[in-house]
């Protein structure tokens, strides 16, 4: 295991934690993207499929809210997944403007490969960590996320 200190650019010296998060996220995303490519998916598409595995037939708005991505990204991803034959979109009976998103048989068949991919990604990610370190990292990551989200919400409110 490489324990050498992170090589920080001079301008990042006052943001060491943030720089570490950035480099971790970049490495994790790149590795995951390669695994997803092997499944014929783009990053983020698996998140939409995972939501549909848990509850098929969601509206496009529900999916948007559950994955936390912007509207254009979700719309583009759903279009690509539909073109790949993994899902269908159809107007809801109660409101024709609302799009219901449903998995096809081909889409449902992606559950096991995606689950295996996430499991393999997890194994690589935690290979040098014990159970306590994993739980501590998850807890700390959630605290950082909550702090950032709370700050964004405060900035969005009028003073």
NUGULO-682625 format. One record per residue (C-alpha): y, x, z; residue in one letter. Coordinates in Angstrom, 1 decimal. Each point is the difference from the previous one (the first is absolute). Layout:
// NUGULO-682625
{c2->Y | c1->X | c3->Z | code->A}
...
This chain:
// NUGULO-682625
{c2->0.0 | c1->0.0 | c3->0.0 | code->X}
{c2->3.4 | c1->1.3 | c3->-1.0 | code->X}
{c2->2.2 | c1->0.2 | c3->3.2 | code->X}
{c2->2.8 | c1->1.9 | c3->-1.6 | code->X}
{c2->3.4 | c1->-1.6 | c3->0.5 | code->X}
{c2->1.4 | c1->-2.3 | c3->-2.6 | code->X}
{c2->2.2 | c1->1.9 | c3->-2.5 | code->X}
{c2->3.2 | c1->-2.0 | c3->0.3 | code->X}
{c2->2.9 | c1->0.2 | c3->-2.3 | code->X}
{c2->3.1 | c1->1.0 | c3->1.9 | code->X}
{c2->1.5 | c1->-3.5 | c3->-0.3 | code->X}
{c2->-3.1 | c1->-1.6 | c3->1.6 | code->X}
{c2->0.1 | c1->2.1 | c3->3.2 | code->X}
{c2->1.7 | c1->-2.8 | c3->1.8 | code->X}
{c2->-2.5 | c1->-2.5 | c3->-1.2 | code->X}
{c2->-3.3 | c1->1.7 | c3->0.5 | code->X}
{c2->-1.9 | c1->-3.2 | c3->0.9 | code->X}
{c2->1.4 | c1->-1.9 | c3->-2.9 | code->X}
{c2->-0.9 | c1->2.9 | c3->-2.4 | code->X}
{c2->-3.6 | c1->0.1 | c3->1.4 | code->X}
{c2->-0.3 | c1->-3.8 | c3->-0.5 | code->X}
{c2->1.3 | c1->0.5 | c3->-3.6 | code->X}
{c2->-2.4 | c1->2.7 | c3->-0.8 | code->X}
{c2->-2.9 | c1->-1.8 | c3->1.6 | code->X}
{c2->0.8 | c1->-3.2 | c3->-1.9 | code->X}
{c2->0.3 | c1->1.8 | c3->-3.3 | code->X}
{c2->-3.4 | c1->1.8 | c3->0.5 | code->X}
{c2->-1.8 | c1->-3.1 | c3->1.1 | code->X}
{c2->1.4 | c1->-2.1 | c3->-2.8 | code->X}
{c2->-0.9 | c1->2.6 | c3->-2.6 | code->X}
{c2->-3.5 | c1->0.3 | c3->1.2 | code->X}
{c2->-0.4 | c1->-3.8 | c3->0.2 | code->X}
{c2->1.5 | c1->-0.4 | c3->-3.5 | code->X}
{c2->-2.7 | c1->2.2 | c3->-1.4 | code->X}
{c2->-2.7 | c1->-2.0 | c3->1.7 | code->X}
{c2->1.6 | c1->-3.2 | c3->-1.2 | code->X}
{c2->0.2 | c1->1.4 | c3->-3.6 | code->X}
{c2->-3.8 | c1->0.4 | c3->0.2 | code->X}
{c2->-0.2 | c1->-3.7 | c3->0.7 | code->X}
{c2->2.4 | c1->-0.9 | c3->-2.9 | code->X}
{c2->2.8 | c1->-1.0 | c3->2.4 | code->X}
{c2->3.6 | c1->1.1 | c3->0.7 | code->X}
{c2->1.3 | c1->0.6 | c3->3.5 | code->X}
{c2->0.9 | c1->-3.2 | c3->1.7 | code->X}
{c2->-2.3 | c1->-2.2 | c3->-2.1 | code->X}
{c2->-2.8 | c1->0.5 | c3->2.5 | code->X}
{c2->2.2 | c1->-1.4 | c3->2.7 | code->X}
{c2->0.4 | c1->-3.2 | c3->-1.9 | code->X}
{c2->-3.7 | c1->-0.2 | c3->-0.7 | code->X}
{c2->-0.7 | c1->0.6 | c3->3.7 | code->X}
{c2->2.2 | c1->-2.9 | c3->1.0 | code->X}
{c2->-1.8 | c1->-2.2 | c3->-2.5 | code->X}
{c2->-3.4 | c1->1.2 | c3->1.4 | code->X}
{c2->1.1 | c1->-1.4 | c3->3.4 | code->X}
{c2->1.5 | c1->-3.2 | c3->-1.4 | code->X}
{c2->-0.4 | c1->-0.9 | c3->-3.7 | code->X}
{c2->2.4 | c1->-2.4 | c3->-1.6 | code->X}
{c2->3.2 | c1->1.1 | c3->1.6 | code->X}
{c2->3.4 | c1->-0.6 | c3->-1.6 | code->X}
{c2->1.8 | c1->2.8 | c3->-1.6 | code->X}
{c2->2.6 | c1->-0.3 | c3->2.8 | code->X}
{c2->-2.6 | c1->0.3 | c3->2.7 | code->X}
{c2->-1.4 | c1->3.2 | c3->-1.6 | code->X}
{c2->3.5 | c1->1.4 | c3->-0.3 | code->X}
{c2->0.6 | c1->-0.6 | c3->3.7 | code->X}
{c2->-3.4 | c1->1.4 | c3->1.1 | code->X}
{c2->0.3 | c1->3.4 | c3->-1.8 | code->X}
{c2->3.7 | c1->0.6 | c3->0.6 | code->X}
{c2->0.7 | c1->1.1 | c3->-3.6 | code->X}
{c2->2.9 | c1->-1.2 | c3->-2.1 | code->X}
{c2->-0.3 | c1->-3.0 | c3->-2.3 | code->X}
{c2->0.1 | c1->2.0 | c3->-3.3 | code->X}
{c2->-2.8 | c1->2.4 | c3->1.2 | code->X}
{c2->-2.3 | c1->-2.9 | c3->1.1 | code->X}
{c2->0.7 | c1->-1.9 | c3->-3.2 | code->X}
{c2->-0.8 | c1->3.0 | c3->-2.2 | code->X}
{c2->-3.1 | c1->0.8 | c3->2.1 | code->X}
{c2->-1.3 | c1->-3.5 | c3->-0.2 | code->X}
{c2->0.6 | c1->-0.1 | c3->-3.8 | code->X}
{c2->-2.0 | c1->3.3 | c3->-0.4 | code->X}
{c2->-2.8 | c1->-1.3 | c3->2.2 | code->X}
{c2->-0.1 | c1->-3.2 | c3->-2.0 | code->X}
{c2->-0.1 | c1->1.9 | c3->-3.3 | code->X}
{c2->-2.9 | c1->2.1 | c3->1.5 | code->X}
{c2->-1.9 | c1->-3.2 | c3->0.7 | code->X}
{c2->0.1 | c1->0.4 | c3->3.8 | code->X}
{c2->2.0 | c1->-3.2 | c3->0.8 | code->X}
{c2->1.5 | c1->-3.1 | c3->-1.4 | code->X}
{c2->3.4 | c1->-1.6 | c3->0.6 | code->X}
{c2->0.4 | c1->-3.7 | c3->-0.4 | code->X}
{c2->2.7 | c1->-2.6 | c3->1.0 | code->X}
{c2->-0.7 | c1->-1.8 | c3->3.3 | code->X}
{c2->-0.6 | c1->-3.7 | c3->-0.2 | code->X}
{c2->2.6 | c1->-0.8 | c3->2.6 | code->X}
{c2->2.7 | c1->2.0 | c3->-1.7 | code->X}
{c2->-0.4 | c1->1.3 | c3->-3.6 | code->X}
{c2->2.6 | c1->2.8 | c3->0.7 | code->X}
{c2->-2.3 | c1->1.5 | c3->2.7 | code->X}
{c2->-2.6 | c1->2.4 | c3->-1.4 | code->X}
{c2->-3.4 | c1->0.1 | c3->1.8 | code->X}
{c2->-1.9 | c1->3.3 | c3->-0.3 | code->X}
{c2->-3.8 | c1->0.0 | c3->-0.1 | code->X}
{c2->-2.5 | c1->2.7 | c3->-0.4 | code->X}
{c2->-2.4 | c1->-0.1 | c3->-2.9 | code->X}
{c2->-3.7 | c1->1.0 | c3->0.4 | code->X}
{c2->1.0 | c1->3.4 | c3->-1.2 | code->X}
{c2->2.8 | c1->0.2 | c3->2.6 | code->X}
{c2->-2.4 | c1->-1.1 | c3->2.8 | code->X}
{c2->-2.3 | c1->2.8 | c3->-1.1 | code->X}
{c2->2.7 | c1->2.5 | c3->0.8 | code->X}
{c2->-0.3 | c1->-0.7 | c3->3.8 | code->X}
{c2->-2.8 | c1->2.6 | c3->0.6 | code->X}
{c2->1.5 | c1->2.8 | c3->-2.2 | code->X}
{c2->3.4 | c1->-0.4 | c3->1.7 | code->X}
{c2->-1.5 | c1->-0.1 | c3->3.4 | code->X}
{c2->-2.0 | c1->3.2 | c3->-0.8 | code->X}
{c2->3.1 | c1->1.6 | c3->-1.3 | code->X}
{c2->2.0 | c1->-0.8 | c3->3.2 | code->X}
{c2->-2.9 | c1->1.2 | c3->2.1 | code->X}
{c2->-0.2 | c1->3.3 | c3->-1.9 | code->X}
{c2->3.8 | c1->0.4 | c3->0.2 | code->X}
{c2->-0.2 | c1->-0.6 | c3->3.8 | code->X}
{c2->-2.8 | c1->2.6 | c3->0.3 | code->X}
{c2->2.1 | c1->2.7 | c3->-1.7 | code->X}
{c2->3.1 | c1->-1.0 | c3->2.0 | code->X}
{c2->-1.6 | c1->0.2 | c3->3.4 | code->X}
{c2->-2.5 | c1->2.9 | c3->-0.5 | code->X}
{c2->1.9 | c1->2.3 | c3->2.5 | code->X}
{c2->0.9 | c1->-2.7 | c3->2.5 | code->X}
{c2->-2.0 | c1->-1.4 | c3->2.9 | code->X}
{c2->0.1 | c1->-3.8 | c3->0.9 | code->X}
{c2->2.8 | c1->0.5 | c3->2.6 | code->X}
{c2->2.2 | c1->1.8 | c3->-2.5 | code->X}
{c2->-0.6 | c1->-2.7 | c3->-2.6 | code->X}
{c2->1.0 | c1->-2.8 | c3->2.4 | code->X}
{c2->3.0 | c1->2.0 | c3->1.1 | code->X}
{c2->1.1 | c1->0.6 | c3->-3.6 | code->X}
{c2->-0.3 | c1->-3.6 | c3->-0.8 | code->X}
{c2->2.0 | c1->-1.0 | c3->3.0 | code->X}
{c2->2.7 | c1->2.5 | c3->-0.7 | code->X}
{c2->0.2 | c1->-1.0 | c3->-3.6 | code->X}
{c2->0.5 | c1->-3.6 | c3->1.0 | code->X}
{c2->2.8 | c1->0.9 | c3->2.4 | code->X}
{c2->1.8 | c1->1.9 | c3->-2.7 | code->X}
{c2->-0.5 | c1->-2.8 | c3->-2.5 | code->X}
{c2->1.3 | c1->-2.6 | c3->2.5 | code->X}
{c2->3.1 | c1->2.2 | c3->0.7 | code->X}
{c2->0.8 | c1->0.3 | c3->-3.7 | code->X}
{c2->-0.5 | c1->-3.7 | c3->-0.7 | code->X}
{c2->2.1 | c1->-1.0 | c3->3.1 | code->X}
{c2->2.8 | c1->2.3 | c3->-1.2 | code->X}
{c2->-0.2 | c1->-1.5 | c3->-3.5 | code->X}
{c2->0.3 | c1->-3.5 | c3->1.5 | code->X}
{c2->2.9 | c1->1.0 | c3->2.1 | code->X}
{c2->1.8 | c1->1.5 | c3->-2.9 | code->X}
{c2->-0.5 | c1->-3.2 | c3->-2.0 | code->X}
{c2->1.6 | c1->-2.2 | c3->2.6 | code->X}
{c2->3.8 | c1->-0.6 | c3->0.1 | code->X}
{c2->1.7 | c1->1.6 | c3->3.0 | code->X}
